[in-house]
Amino acid sequence: MALAIATNTGALMAAASATSVNKDMETSMERLSTGKRINSAKDDAAGVAIASRLTSEIRGTNQAIRNAQDGQALINTAEGAHKEVVNILQRMRELAVQSSNDTNDATDRTNLQAEMTALTSEINRIAGATAWAGQNLLDGATPNPASLSTTHTDAKVLSLHIGSGTGAGDTIAVNIKAISAAALGVGGTSSTPTVSATLTGSTAAGTLTPTASGTGGTLVVGGGFQATDTYSVTINGVALSVDADSTDQYADDKNGIATQLKDEIEAALTTVTTGATAAQRALYGITVADNGSGTLTIAQAGPSVSNVLDTKAGGSTGTLTKTGAGELTFSGLVATGDSFTVDVDGKTYTVTDAAGFTLDDDGFASNLVAQINADGVPGLTATSAAGVVTITRAAAAFTGVAAASTIGAASITENAGTFTVAGAGVGSTFSIDIDGTTVTGTVASGDGFGDTNIGVAAQIAQAIKDQGIKGLTVSVGTGVNADKFTLSRDGSVSIASASDAATAIANIDTALTRVNTQRANLGAVSNRLDNTVSNLTNVVINLEGGRGRIEDADFAAESTSLAKSQILQQASTAMLAQANASKQSVLSLLQG
């Protein structure tokens, strides 16, 4: 075996082993000192990305838990105020019941009224002073513009973010209504009740029925009417349509639709002049009559032949003669240069000795027939025989007759206690909730009310009146406001007489219902938040567990690895020393 000292393979291998073992030992020490398995991206590239995403979820969810707890605190603040207002209203009702007893004289009732007035002021003070982190909760100062509920009763509309993301399920809406005396209807003045309302569009489809008859026919408008109807018909290939628009000058019924359709047809007829297209000429000779009951009678005359002119040259004796309503006769045509013009349904045709046609009566007749038929006017046909041209027109043809009806976007909107109806008609349904009393109905033909917005507004108002809600006043608009109705409530809490006390009791009962309903709603939201916090806490626990399995160091495994690395480091160091010493034997060869 060769003896060499330039390359000490054993030493190199021992040194490499010592380096590798030292690196493993440093890694184990780092993990044991930090408690983390991943201390840099090189430790686990994919694990770093996953752990970061889990950290975002964990931190967001923890904040959502705090948000929910803040929401609970806010709700508890509002609910505490509601509780005190209920106590005050109970005392006010007690005073009203006491005042309704005729054992009290005017002086007694004056004293009772003094306490009633003071309690009303206290309700207003609580409504104005109840706040959370500087935000007034119950004074009605920030109404929800998107809500149909009366504007002075929506105090705060809050969105509690109780999720870690931006999805629809990450928020809970909280509507905290005002509890001022005016909002509760015990402020001594008229107020608007708490109202929610829905109105569906009309479902009754209109109809348009054709009946052919001879050279014309009828179009009968029937069925229900609504502002979204579209009536269409094709007459001799010309498509016409009208939209039922409640804002135009036509009546909102079948008679108005018939009149509008008649005007549309006649407007199309005005385009039938010289130079009109073949499609427009299909309406030539049509007349429309409206019987005033939703029926149009449409008639069409035969073809119009006029202005027959001889423009021949060279002294030819040939002639073109109108021999009938739709008949033309050529005779004596044998000379080159003969030329004639004739108007058929408003279009001028010129007949000459054109190439491809014989120079005689039949040739000129065939020339005219070819030109008329080439135009392709729907229903218009020309034939010839022995120099005689016969032009005929088929009866008016109705095709594509339809009455397209869709459910309209009906609505009922409120402004300061006045409600406006829009898009209503036959088949519309309405549901109105007034301080807990629900009024429903369906719009039907022949129900005594009109089938338009005005009639529906009157029908809803009457349905509310029929409920006999105590203290509620219902009025219907007139003129341009006939599609509106107004609701108001007498907010008196006067107990100056027995009858006044009875009214006050009714108003206080309504106020108690409002506050109790609001307390119940807030209690339901508070319970939801309790469940939300519990669920989010469980989510965080599992997220942190998942992240820990990726990031956290296993101390048992790492301490074992460290002990192994330390032993191997000592062994590799010892072997490196042995390898370095192994080459000392070469020196004996150099000694003499």
C-alpha positions in Angstrom: 0.0 0.0 0.0 1.2 3.5 -0.9 2.1 5.8 2.0 1.1 9.5 1.4 0.6 12.5 3.6 -0.8 15.1 1.1 -4.3 13.6 1.3 -5.5 12.3 4.6 -8.8 10.7 3.6 -9.5 9.5 7.1 -9.0 13.0 8.5 -11.2 14.5 5.8 -14.0 12.0 6.5 -13.8 12.6 10.3 -13.8 16.4 9.8 -16.9 16.2 7.5 -18.7 14.0 10.1 -17.8 16.4 12.9 -19.2 19.3 10.8 -22.4 17.5 10.0 -22.9 16.4 13.6 -22.2 19.9 14.8 -24.9 21.3 12.5 -27.5 18.8 13.7 -26.5 19.6 17.3 -27.0 23.4 16.7 -30.4 22.7 15.1 -31.5 20.7 18.1 -30.2 23.3 20.5 -32.0 26.1 18.6 -35.3 24.1 18.7 -34.9 23.3 22.4 -34.1 26.9 23.3 -37.0 28.4 21.2 -39.5 25.7 21.6 -40.2 25.9 17.8 -39.6 23.2 15.2 -39.6 25.9 12.5 -37.3 28.8 13.2 -36.7 29.8 9.6 -38.2 29.0 6.2 -35.4 26.5 5.4 -36.6 24.4 8.3 -39.9 23.6 6.5 -40.8 25.8 3.5 -44.4 24.6 3.1 -44.9 24.5 6.9 -44.0 28.2 7.1 -46.8 29.2 4.6 -49.4 27.0 6.3 -48.5 28.2 9.8 -48.7 31.8 8.6 -52.2 31.2 7.2 -53.3 29.5 10.4 -51.9 32.4 12.4 -54.1 34.9 10.4 -57.1 32.8 11.1 -56.3 32.5 14.8 -55.6 36.3 15.3 -58.7 37.2 13.3 -60.9 34.8 15.2 -59.5 36.0 18.6 -60.4 39.6 17.5 -63.9 38.4 16.4 -64.4 37.0 20.0 -63.5 40.3 21.4 -65.9 42.0 18.9 -68.7 39.7 20.0 -68.0 40.4 23.7 -68.0 44.2 23.0 -71.3 43.7 21.2 -72.7 41.9 24.2 -71.6 44.8 26.4 -73.3 47.3 24.1 -76.5 45.3 24.0 -76.5 44.9 27.8 -76.2 48.7 28.0 -79.2 49.2 25.8 -81.2 46.5 27.5 -80.5 48.0 30.9 -82.0 51.2 29.7 -85.0 49.3 28.3 -85.6 47.7 31.6 -85.8 51.1 33.4 -88.1 52.5 30.7 -90.4 49.5 31.2 -90.5 50.2 35.0 -91.4 53.9 34.2 -94.1 52.8 31.7 -95.5 50.5 34.3 -95.7 53.3 36.8 -97.3 55.6 34.2 -99.9 53.0 33.4 -100.6 52.7 37.2 -101.1 56.4 37.4 -103.5 56.4 34.3 -105.6 53.6 35.9 -105.7 55.5 39.1 -106.8 58.7 37.3 -109.6 56.9 35.5 -111.3 56.3 38.8 -113.9 59.1 39.5 -113.1 59.1 43.2 -110.4 61.6 42.1 -111.3 65.2 41.6 -109.6 67.7 39.3 -106.9 68.6 41.9 -106.0 64.9 42.4 -105.7 64.4 38.7 -103.5 67.5 38.3 -101.1 66.0 40.9 -101.2 62.7 39.1 -100.5 64.4 35.8 -97.5 66.2 37.3 -95.9 62.8 38.1 -96.9 61.5 34.6 -95.1 64.5 33.0 -92.0 64.0 35.1 -91.9 60.3 34.1 -92.2 61.2 30.4 -89.2 63.6 30.8 -87.2 60.8 32.5 -87.9 58.5 29.5 -86.5 61.2 27.2 -83.5 61.7 29.5 -82.7 58.0 29.5 -83.1 57.8 25.7 -80.7 60.7 25.2 -78.1 59.7 27.8 -77.7 56.0 27.1 -74.5 55.6 25.2 -71.7 53.2 24.4 -68.2 54.5 23.9 -69.6 57.9 23.0 -72.3 56.6 20.7 -75.9 57.5 21.7 -77.9 54.3 21.3 -81.5 55.2 22.0 -82.2 58.8 21.0 -83.2 58.1 17.4 -80.5 60.4 16.0 -79.2 58.1 13.4 -82.1 56.4 11.5 -81.5 53.6 9.1 -82.3 55.0 5.6 -82.8 51.5 4.1 -85.5 50.5 6.6 -89.2 50.8 5.9 -89.7 51.3 9.6 -90.6 54.9 10.6 -87.4 57.0 10.6 -87.6 58.2 14.2 -87.7 54.7 15.7 -84.4 53.4 14.3 -81.7 54.7 16.6 -78.8 52.5 15.8 -78.3 49.9 13.0 -75.1 48.1 13.9 -73.1 45.4 12.1 -71.1 43.2 14.6 -68.2 41.6 12.9 -67.9 38.2 14.5 -65.9 36.3 12.0 -62.3 36.3 10.8 -63.1 37.0 7.2 -65.4 39.1 5.0 -68.2 36.6 4.2 -71.9 37.2 4.8 -71.8 34.9 7.8 -69.1 37.0 9.5 -71.5 39.7 10.6 -74.6 40.0 12.7 -76.9 43.0 12.3 -78.3 44.6 15.4 -81.2 47.1 15.2 -81.6 49.1 18.4 -84.7 51.2 18.2 -85.3 54.6 19.8 -87.2 54.7 23.1 -87.8 58.4 23.4 -91.4 59.3 24.5 -92.2 60.4 21.0 -90.9 57.2 19.5 -92.9 55.1 21.9 -96.1 57.1 21.3 -96.4 58.6 24.7 -94.8 62.0 24.0 -98.0 64.0 24.1 -98.1 64.6 20.3 -99.1 62.6 17.2 -96.5 60.0 16.1 -96.0 57.4 13.4 -96.5 53.8 14.5 -93.8 51.2 13.9 -94.7 49.8 10.5 -93.1 47.1 8.3 -94.8 46.4 4.9 -94.4 44.3 1.8 -96.2 44.5 -1.5 -95.9 42.0 -4.4 -96.3 42.7 -8.0 -99.4 41.9 -10.0 -99.6 38.4 -11.4 -102.6 38.9 -13.7 -101.6 38.6 -17.3 -103.2 40.7 -20.0 -104.5 39.1 -23.2 -104.7 40.2 -26.9 -107.0 38.0 -29.0 -107.2 38.2 -32.8 -110.3 37.3 -34.9 -109.9 37.1 -38.7 -112.8 38.3 -40.8 -112.8 38.8 -44.6 -110.2 41.5 -45.4 -109.6 42.4 -41.8 -110.5 41.3 -38.3 -110.5 42.4 -34.7 -108.0 42.6 -31.9 -109.6 42.3 -28.4 -107.6 43.4 -25.3 -108.6 41.6 -22.2 -107.4 40.1 -18.9 -105.7 42.0 -16.1 -103.7 45.1 -16.5 -100.4 46.0 -15.0 -97.6 48.5 -15.8 -95.2 45.8 -17.0 -97.5 44.3 -19.7 -96.3 44.3 -23.3 -98.8 43.8 -26.1 -97.5 42.9 -29.6 -99.0 42.0 -32.9 -97.6 41.5 -36.4 -99.9 42.7 -39.2 -98.9 41.6 -42.7 -95.4 41.1 -41.5 -95.0 44.4 -39.7 -94.3 44.0 -36.0 -95.9 46.4 -33.6 -95.9 46.5 -29.8 -96.9 48.8 -27.0 -96.0 48.8 -23.3 -98.6 49.4 -20.6 -97.1 52.4 -18.8 -99.1 53.8 -15.9 -97.4 57.2 -16.4 -98.4 57.8 -20.0 -101.5 59.6 -21.2 -103.5 56.4 -21.8 -105.9 54.9 -19.3 -104.6 52.0 -17.2 -107.1 49.5 -18.5 -108.0 47.5 -21.6 -109.5 50.5 -23.3 -106.4 52.5 -22.8 -104.3 49.7 -24.2 -106.6 49.4 -27.3 -106.3 53.1 -27.9 -102.6 53.0 -27.5 -102.3 50.1 -30.0 -104.5 51.9 -32.5 -102.3 55.0 -32.3 -99.2 52.7 -32.8 -100.7 51.2 -35.9 -101.7 54.5 -37.3 -98.3 55.9 -36.6 -96.9 53.1 -38.7 -99.3 53.9 -41.5 -97.9 57.4 -41.8 -94.7 56.0 -43.0 -96.4 54.4 -46.0 -95.5 57.0 -48.6 -93.6 57.0 -51.9 -90.3 55.4 -51.2 -91.6 53.2 -48.3 -90.0 49.8 -47.7 -91.8 46.7 -48.7 -92.6 45.9 -45.1 -94.1 49.4 -44.6 -96.2 49.0 -47.8 -97.8 45.9 -46.3 -99.9 48.3 -44.2 -101.1 50.2 -47.2 -104.9 50.6 -47.1 -105.3 49.5 -43.5 -107.9 51.3 -41.4 -108.3 50.9 -37.6 -111.5 51.6 -35.6 -111.7 51.6 -31.8 -115.1 50.7 -30.3 -114.1 52.1 -26.9 -114.4 48.8 -25.1 -111.0 47.3 -25.8 -111.7 46.0 -29.3 -110.0 47.2 -32.5 -111.6 46.5 -35.9 -108.9 46.4 -38.6 -109.8 46.5 -42.3 -107.6 46.5 -45.4 -108.7 47.8 -48.8 -107.6 46.2 -52.1 -104.4 47.5 -53.9 -104.3 51.1 -54.9 -103.5 51.8 -58.6 -103.2 55.4 -59.7 -101.3 58.0 -61.8 -101.2 55.9 -65.0 -99.0 57.9 -67.4 -98.0 57.4 -71.0 -94.4 58.5 -71.6 -94.0 56.7 -75.0 -92.0 58.3 -77.8 -92.1 58.0 -81.6 -95.8 58.3 -82.0 -96.7 54.8 -80.9 -100.4 54.1 -80.6 -99.9 51.7 -77.6 -101.9 52.4 -74.4 -102.0 51.4 -70.7 -105.5 51.7 -69.2 -106.8 51.1 -65.7 -109.7 48.8 -66.3 -110.5 47.9 -62.7 -109.6 48.5 -59.0 -106.5 46.3 -59.4 -106.4 45.8 -63.1 -104.3 47.3 -65.9 -104.5 46.5 -69.6 -101.8 47.0 -72.1 -102.8 47.3 -75.8 -101.2 48.3 -79.2 -97.6 48.1 -78.0 -95.4 47.2 -81.0 -93.0 50.2 -81.2 -89.5 50.5 -79.7 -89.3 53.3 -77.1 -92.8 52.8 -75.6 -92.8 53.7 -71.8 -95.4 54.0 -69.1 -95.5 54.8 -65.3 -98.0 53.7 -62.8 -98.3 54.0 -59.0 -99.2 50.8 -57.0 -99.7 51.3 -53.3 -97.7 54.5 -53.3 -94.7 53.2 -55.3 -94.1 54.3 -58.9 -93.2 51.6 -61.5 -91.8 52.4 -64.9 -92.5 49.9 -67.8 -90.4 50.0 -70.9 -89.3 47.8 -73.8 -86.8 46.2 -71.5 -84.5 43.4 -72.7 -85.8 39.9 -71.9 -89.4 40.8 -72.6 -91.2 40.6 -75.9 -92.1 43.8 -77.7 -95.9 43.4 -77.3 -98.7 43.7 -74.8 -97.8 40.5 -73.0 -94.2 41.5 -72.8 -95.0 44.9 -71.2 -97.5 43.2 -68.8 -94.9 40.6 -67.8 -92.4 43.4 -67.1 -94.7 45.2 -64.7 -95.7 41.9 -63.0 -92.0 41.0 -62.5 -91.3 44.4 -60.9 -94.3 44.3 -58.5 -93.6 40.7 -57.3 -89.9 41.4 -57.0 -90.6 43.9 -54.2 -92.0 41.2 -52.1 -94.7 43.3 -50.4 -96.4 40.9 -47.9 -99.9 40.0 -49.3 -99.5 41.8 -52.6 -99.5 39.6 -55.8 -99.5 40.5 -59.5 -100.3 38.2 -62.4 -100.8 38.8 -66.2 -102.6 37.2 -69.1 -103.1 38.5 -72.7 -101.7 41.9 -71.8 -103.9 42.3 -68.7 -102.2 42.8 -65.3 -104.3 41.8 -62.2 -103.0 43.0 -58.8 -104.6 41.4 -55.7 -104.0 41.8 -51.9 -104.6 39.1 -49.3 -106.7 39.9 -46.2 -104.8 41.4 -43.3 -102.9 38.7 -41.6 -102.4 38.7 -37.8 -99.4 36.8 -36.5 -97.3 37.0 -33.4 -100.2 38.2 -31.3 -99.1 38.2 -27.7 -99.6 39.9 -24.3 -96.5 39.3 -22.4 -96.9 39.9 -18.7 -94.3 39.8 -15.9 -94.5 40.2 -12.2 -93.8 43.9 -11.6 -91.4 45.3 -9.1 -94.2 46.5 -6.8 -93.2 48.5 -3.7 -94.6 50.4 -0.8 -92.3 53.1 0.6 -92.6 55.4 3.6 -91.6 59.0 4.3 -92.6 60.6 7.6 -95.6 58.4 8.1 -96.9 58.6 4.5 -96.8 55.4 2.5 -96.6 55.4 -1.3 -97.8 52.4 -3.4 -96.1 51.7 -6.8 -96.3 48.9 -9.3 -99.5 47.3 -7.9 -102.3 45.6 -9.8 -104.5 42.6 -10.0 -102.9 39.7 -8.1 -100.8 41.9 -5.9 -100.6 40.9 -2.2 -99.8 43.2 0.7 -98.8 42.5 4.3 -98.6 45.4 6.8 -97.4 45.1 10.4 -98.5 48.0 12.6 -97.1 47.8 16.2 -97.5 44.0 16.1 -100.9 43.9 14.3 -100.7 42.3 10.9 -103.0 43.4 8.0 -102.9 41.3 4.8 -104.9 41.2 1.5 -104.9 40.4 -2.2 -105.9 42.8 -5.0 -108.7 41.3 -7.2 -110.8 42.6 -10.0 -114.3 43.7 -8.9 -113.3 44.1 -5.3 -114.7 47.7 -5.2 -111.3 49.3 -5.5 -109.4 50.2 -8.7 -106.7 47.8 -9.8 -104.1 50.5 -10.0 -101.8 52.1 -7.4 -104.5 54.5 -6.4 -107.0 51.7 -5.9 -104.5 49.5 -4.0 -103.6 52.4 -1.7 -107.3 52.9 -0.8 -107.7 49.1 -0.3 -104.8 48.9 2.1 -105.9 51.9 4.0 -109.4 50.5 4.4 -108.0 47.1 5.5 -106.1 48.9 8.2 -109.1 50.8 9.3 -111.1 47.6 9.5 -108.7 46.3 12.1 -109.9 49.0 14.5 -106.4 49.7 16.0 -107.0 52.0 18.9 -105.5 55.5 18.6 -104.5 54.9 15.0 -105.6 57.4 12.4 -105.6 56.4 8.7 -106.0 58.9 5.9 -105.9 58.5 2.1 -104.4 61.1 -0.2 -106.2 62.9 -3.0 -105.4 64.3 -6.4 -101.7 63.6 -7.3 -101.3 62.0 -3.9 -104.1 59.5 -4.3 -101.6 56.6 -4.4 -100.6 57.4 -0.8 -102.0 56.9 2.6 -100.9 58.2 6.0 -100.8 56.5 9.4 -100.5 58.5 12.7 -101.1 57.8 16.4 -102.4 60.0 19.1 -99.5 60.1 21.6 -101.5 61.7 24.4 -100.7 60.7 28.0 -103.1 63.2 29.5 -105.0 61.9 32.5 -107.0 65.0 33.2 -110.2 63.1 32.8 -111.4 59.5 32.9 -111.7 59.4 29.1 -108.2 60.9 28.7 -106.9 58.3 31.1 -108.4 55.5 29.0 -106.6 56.8 25.9 -103.3 57.1 27.9 -103.7 53.5 29.0 -104.0 52.3 25.4 -101.0 54.4 24.3 -98.9 53.1 27.3 -99.8 49.5 26.5 -98.6 50.0 22.9 -95.4 51.6 24.2 -94.8 48.6 26.5 -95.3 46.3 23.6 -92.7 48.2 21.6 -90.1 48.1 24.4 -90.8 44.5 25.3 -90.4 43.5 21.6 -87.2 45.3 21.4 -85.9 43.7 24.6 -86.8 40.3 23.3 -85.0 41.0 20.0 -81.9 42.2 21.8 -82.0 39.2 24.1 -82.1 36.9 21.1 -79.0 38.6 19.6 -77.2 38.4 23.0 -77.9 34.7 23.1 -76.5 34.4 19.5 -73.4 36.2 20.6 -73.0 33.8 23.6 -73.1 30.9 21.2 -70.8 32.7 18.8 -68.1 33.2 21.4 -68.3 29.6 22.4 -68.0 28.4 18.8 -65.2 30.8 18.0 -63.3 29.7 21.1 -63.6 26.1 19.9 -62.3 27.2 16.5 -59.3 29.0 18.0 -58.4 25.9 20.1 -58.4 23.7 17.1 -56.6 26.2 14.9 -53.8 26.6 17.5 -53.5 22.9 17.9 -53.0 22.5 14.1 -50.5 25.3 14.0 -48.6 23.8 17.0 -48.3 20.4 15.3 -46.5 22.3 12.5 -44.4 24.8 14.4 -43.8 23.4 17.9 -40.7 21.4 18.8 -41.0 17.9 20.2 -38.8 18.1 23.3 -38.5 14.4 23.7 -37.4 13.9 20.1 -35.1 16.9 20.1 -33.4 16.1 23.4 -32.7 12.6 22.2 -31.3 14.0 18.9 -29.1 16.4 20.9 -27.7 13.6 23.1 -27.0 11.6 20.0 -25.3 14.6 18.3 -23.2 15.3 21.3 -21.9 11.8 21.5 -21.2 11.7 17.7 -19.4 15.1 18.0 -17.1 13.7 20.6 -16.5 10.5 18.6 -15.8 12.4 15.4 -13.4 14.7 17.2 -11.5 11.7 18.6 -11.4 10.0 15.3 -10.1 13.2 13.7 -7.3 13.2 16.2 -6.5 9.6 15.4 -6.6 10.2 11.7 -4.2 13.2 12.0 -1.8 11.0 14.1 -2.0 8.1 11.7 0.4 9.7 9.3 3.2 10.1 11.9 4.6 6.7 10.9 5.8 8.1 7.6 8.5 10.1 9.6 10.3 6.8 10.4 11.1 6.3 6.8 12.9 9.7 6.7 15.2 8.9 9.7 18.6 7.5 8.7 
